[in-house]
Amino acid sequence: MSTHKDFLAPRLTGKRFEDHSIPLELLEDFAAFEQLLIEMAKVIYLEKNDNRQRVPRGFEESVSLKLYAIGEGSAIPKIALIYALATAKLATPTLELFPDANYACFEEARDRIYNGIDAANTGANITEFIPENLLGFFNKIGKRLKDDEAIDFDSSSDKTLKLDRATRKKLVLASSKI
């Protein structure tokens, strides 16, 4: 059994999105965002549990992002965080499931990614929010955006959460490993 929580509703702007649709090629960018989110959540879990060397078994498998609707306003993909619920038939009793403390790691991961995008847009230190080894994910996130396009992760925020080609380049180049 699983349940979901609304997690992302980024607004896609640009000519290709004016008909309130999203080209399928862009879904790969959101798949890369999901992988970045999972890796960031692992980092956060280990920061909060310094007695652990690894995340619990099933940490990654018990959560995923799913596109469940497209809203209007250019194109706004509605993305839910799907997480497993404990059931009596659970084969692995040691599996730590959501929405417990582990779930909070995914929310914090999203927020840190947002802060990293804001830092790229405002000239702040990106690696204060996103570790250098994870910045390579931005080679895939936003890769298919054209010059007039952007992903605005939260237009209601007081932060600048718009990812366009220029912001993506700053994020990628912020890593000394790339």
N, C-alpha and C positions, 0 to 999 in steps of 0.2 A: 504494500500500500504506500502511496506517496501523496504529498500535498504540495502546493506551490505558494509562493509569495511574489507579488510584483517586485521586480528588482531593478530593471532598466527600462527606460522609455526614451532613447536618444532620438533626436529629430535630425533627419537627413535633409540637407538643403542642397539645391542645385537643380539644373535643368532636368536631369534624368529622374528626379523624384517628384516633379510637379504633378504627375498623374497619380500620386499617392501609391506608388508601387516601388518595389526594390528589386533591382536586377539580381538574379541568382548568384552571379559572381561575387557580389558583395557579402553574401552569407559566409564566405570563407573568412572574411575579416572578423565577423562576429564569433566564428569558431576559434580563431586565434585569440580573441579577447577572453573567451571562456578559459582557454588554457593559461593565459596570463593570470586570470583571476584565481584559478586553482593553485598555481605556483605561488602567488602572493599570499594566499590564505595559508599555505604550508609554512611560509616564512613567519607569518604572524603567529600561527599556532606554536611554533618552536620558540619564538620570542616569549610567549606567555607561559610556556611550560619548559623552562630551562633545564629541568631534570630529565627531559626526553631528548633522544637523539633522532627520532623519527616520528612522523605523524602516525596516529593509530591506523590499524588495518581498516580498510574501507572508507577512509577519510575522503579520498578522491572519488570513489565509485558511487557514494551515496548522495551525490549532488550533481546537478547539471543545469545548464541554461536552456530554456525552450522558448522559441518564438511562438506566441499564441494568438497574436492579432497584429494588424497594422492600422494605426490611427491616422487621422487626417492632420494636415499641417505640414506640407511637403509629404514626407513619409515618416511615420513614427512607429518603429517596430516595438511592440509590447513584448518584453522578455521577462519571463518568470524564472525564479530560482526554484527548482524542483528538488525536494529533499525526501529521503526515506524516513518512514516512521517505524518505530519498533513494533513488532508483532510477536505474538506468542510462538509463531512458527519460525522465528529467526534462527538460522542455522549456526550463526557465529555469535554467541552471547557476549563476547568481548567487544563487539563492534560499537563504537560510540556514535550515536546517530544525532541528527538535527531535530529540532531547532535549539539544542542545548548550547553550551558555550562554544562549541566548534562552529555552529552556524554564525555566530557573531564574528568569527574570523573572516567569513566570506563578505559580510557587510563592511567590515573594516578594510578588507582588501580592495573592494570597490572604491571606497572613499580614498584610500591612499593612491590608487590609480588616478582617480579624479584630481587629487592634489598634485600629482606628477604632471598631468596635462595642464593644469592651471600654472604650475611652475614654469613649464615650457613656454606658455603664452605670456607670462609676466617677467621672464628673465631670472626667476629664482632658481635655487639649487634643486634640480630634478631628483638627484640621488638621495636627497633627504627623505623622499617619499617612496621611490621605487629603486630597489637594489640594482646596481649596474648589470648584474648577470641576467636580469629580467627585461632590460630595455630592448634587447634583440627581438622581442615579440612585436615591437612596433615596425619591424621589417615587413610584417604581414598585416597588422592592423592599420587600416587606412591606405594600404598599398594600391587599391583599385579606385581610389578617389580621383576624380578629374580636377583640373585647375579651379573650376567654379564650384566645387562641392566641399561639404564639410559634414562631420558628425558632431552635433551639439549634444553632449551627454546629459546636460541638465540646463536648459535655457532659463529656468526660474532661479538658479543659484546665483549668488553674488560673486562666484568664481568664474573664470573664463575657461569653460570646459569644452571649447570647440576644437575638434581635431581636424585639421586640414593638411594639405601636403607640407606646408612650411613647419607646422607644429610637429608633425610626424618626424620630419627630418631632424629637428632639434632633439626630440626624444631619442632617436636612434644614435645620433652623434654624441649624446651625453655620456655614453658608455665608452670608456677607454679600451674596452675589449672588442669594439667593432671598428 
